[in-house]
Amino acid sequence: MPEVTTLAPAAWLALEAAHSARVAPWLDAHAARMRRSEAHPVYDFLFTYYSYAPSHLRRWHPGLGVILAGDEAERFLDWRGYARLSEGIGSSLSEIRPERLPGLRWMLSMLEASQSRPARYGCYGLHEWAMVYRSRDVRHPHPLRMNPAELSAFVESQPICCTHYDAFRFFTPEARPLNRVQPERATTAEFEQRGCLHANMDLYKWAYKLVPLTSSRLIADCFDLAREIREVDMRASPYDLADLGFEPIRIEDPDGRAEYESLQRQFTLRAEPLRDELIGLLQRVVHTL
């Protein structure tokens, strides 16, 4: 029988307030930029590529196995996935539609596979360079740190080994044949591995797709990790973002590549317990339904 915890109003209201305070700096800064119609090449990605609305990230969820006592919990019944249980209000597996089960099984198998594979390093963030290789189009309105000829020569001098489909699909047509592997949407689970920065960023996506079964603490942990990874991702890119306070990681130099790999290894270690927690939640869900 899965363990169930019942929280008194004072306890869960304090957790709700703490979550609100934690995410406020991220969300308030984003809202202020939106009011100014100000784009941000680093942080906008967290709210555009990822589809979880800022208002939803601000919302607190206790997670599966936690029941909220007290009249104040009645408002959770206004949100999909909650039910009145024996001791209060909580998220309920009975609220999951049967047609979601194949997708949940796929998510579980993908996360288990990526967690079990050895982490692979040595990509050095070249995916961002491959996205502008031999192209007049750029993805951000910031200058490149190299002229097109220098950038192309550097890309051609490096082994490109991107395993993440959602990065690879943005490669220019000229860059795709340079990649050692050719991932496709259908083969995502075959290539995903825990050393990949984008795979670790995507833990945020898998976490919010399980709301309200996922706790907001886990979602915020995954968002925090994704935010830091995004900073490194763009610092290692060919764009000059110094005016925004982001010093480049010069992967075109040996010291820069060593710095990138060191950070990549740190992110891998931080991501592993988050992935394990998501796997445990999915196992509970899939094996119960």
N, C-alpha and C positions, 0 to 999 in steps of 0.2 A: 504494500500500500504506500503510494508516494506520500512523503511528509507534507503536512499542511500547517501553515503558521497563521494564526489570527492576530491581527494588530489592533490595539485599542486606538480610538481617535487621536489621542495626544501623540502616540508613536508615529502613526502614518502621516498625520498632518505635518509633523516635523520633517519627515523624509521628503514629503512633497515640497515643502519650503526650501529645503536644502538643494533639491534638484533644480528648482527655479533659480536659485542664486547661482548655481554652478553654470547653467547654460546661458544666463542673461548676458554676460560679456560677449559671447559669440553672436547671439541673436540680435542684441541691441546694436552692435557695430554693423551688422548686415542690414538691419532696418534703416539705420542712419544713412548708409550708402545708397540704399534704394530711394530714400526721400530726395537725395541729391542727384539721382540718376547717374550715379558714379559706379562704373564697372571696376571690378578688382580681378586681375588675371589669376590670382592665387586662390582666394577664398570663394569667389562666386561658384566655382566648380562644385563645392560642397552643397550648394543649393540649386544647381541647375542640372548637372549630370545626375546627381542623386535626387530622387523625386520626393523625398520626405519633406513636407512643408515645415517651415520654421515654427509655425504655431503647433504642429504636432510634436516637434522635438521639445518644445517648451512644456508640453503636457506630461504629467507624471503618471506612470503605471507601476503597480507593485510587482507584476510578473506572476507567472503560473505558480500556484501553490500557496499564495498569500491571500488571505481573506481580510477585508476591511470591515471593522465593526463600527457601529454608530450611524446616526441619521445622516451625518455629513457624507457618507458613502453613497447615498441614494443617487447622487448626480452621475456616478459612473455608469448607471444603467442607461444613460442617454448615449453612450458610446458602444459601437459594435464590439461584440466579443465578451461582454460582461453579463453576468447572471446573478440572480438572488440565490445564494447558497444557504446551507443550514445555519451558519454562524454569522453571515453578513454578505457582502458583495465581493465578487472576485471574477477573474477571467475563467472561462469555462471551455474545455475541449469540445463540449457538445455544440458550441457555437461555430465550430469549423465546418465549412461545407465539404461534402465528400469529394467534390471535383478538385479540391486543393491537394488531396493526398498524393497524387503522382508528383506534383511539383515539390512537395515537402520531402518526399523520398529522394528525389534527384538532388535537392539541396544538401541533404544529409550525406549522401554518397559522395558528392563533390567535396564537401568539407572534410570528410573522413579521409578521402584519397589525398587531398592536398596536405593534410596534417601528417599523414604517414610517410610521404615522400621526403627524401633528403632535400634540404633547402639548397637552391642553386643561386650562386652569385656570379658576378662578372658581367652583368648586362650594362651596368654603369649609367642607367637612365637614358640609353640611346634612343628609346622609343620617341621622345619628344623631337629629337634631331631627325629621325626618320619621317616624321610627320611634315617636315618642311623641306626634305631633301629634293633638290632639283625642281622646286616649285616656286612660283611667284607669289603664291598665297601663303599667308601666315595666320596662325590661329589667335594671335593676340596683338593688340596695337602697340607693341613695344619693339624697339629696335633689336636686331640680332647682334650677338657679340662677334660674329664673323661675317665677312661678305659671302655671297652665295658660292663662289668658287672654293673658298677656304672651307666652308661648311661641308660642301660635297666631298672634298678631298679627305676631310677628317672622317666622315661617315664611312667612306670607302676603305679607310685604313683600319677600321675596327671590326671585330666579329660581332654581329648583331644576333642576339639570342633571346628575343622577347617571347615569352610563353603565354602571355595574357591576351586573349582574343580581343577584348574591348580596348586594348591599346593598339594591337596589331591592325585592327580594321581601319584605323585612321592613318596608317602609313600611306605615303604617296605611292602610286603605281610603280614608280621606278625603285622605291625602297623595298617593296615586298619581297622580290626575289633575293635580296641580300640577307634576309632573315634565315637563320639556320632551320627553323621550324615554320610550318604554315598552319597555325591554329585556325579552327573554324568554330562557329557557334556550337555545332553539334559535338565538337570534340573538346569543349571547355574542360570537362572533368578529367580528360586524359592528360592535359597539359598543366593545369593549375597546380602551383606549388608554393609552399609557405615562405620562400625567400623573396617572392615577387612583391614589390611595393604596392602594386595595384591590387593584387589578391588580398593583401592585408588591409588596404583601404576599404575594399568591398565588404569586409566584415560588418561595417556600418550598414550596408545595404541589406545583408542577410538578417541583421538584427532587427531593423525596422520592419522588414517584411513579415516578421512573426508577432508584431504588436497585435493585441495586448499581452500575449503570452510572455514576451520578453520584458524584463524589468527595465525601467528607464535608467537605472544605474548602468546596466550593461550597454544600452544604446549610447549613453553619454560617454562611456569609456571608449566605445568603438569610434564615435565621432571625434573625440579628442585625439585618438591615434591617427585617424584619417586626416585630420587637420595638420598635424605635425608632418605626416608623410607627404602631404600635398606641398608643404613649404619646401621640403627637400627635393621633391620631384621637380618643382619649378626652379629652384636654385641651380639644379644640375642641367637645366634645359639650355638651349642656345639663346634664350631671351635675356636681355639686360634689364633687370628689375631693381637695380641699385637705387633708383629714385623712390622706390617703395620700401627701402630698408632691407632688401634681400641680397646679401652678398653672394656672388656666384660660387658654386662648387665647380671648379674648372676640370671637368672630366677629360678635357683634351690634354691634361698634364698628368703624370704619374701620381703626384701628391693628391690631386683632385680625385682621381679614381680610387685611391686608397681611402680618402675621407668618405666618399660615397659608399664604398663597401662596408666600412665600419658602421656607418649609420644604418645601412640596410640590415646588417646583422643585429643591431640593437632593436630595430623595429620587428624583426622576426621573433626575437625572444619575447617582446611585449605582446605580440599578437597571439602567441600560442595559447596562453590561458583563456583569452577571449574566444578563440576558435573552439577550444575544448568546452567552454561553457555553452556555446551555441550548439555544439554536437550533442552534449548531454540533454539540452532542452529538446532538440529535434528527436532524439532517441525516445524520450519520454512521450512526445506527441505521437510519433509514428507508431510506436509499439502499443499505444493505448487505443488509438482509433481503429 
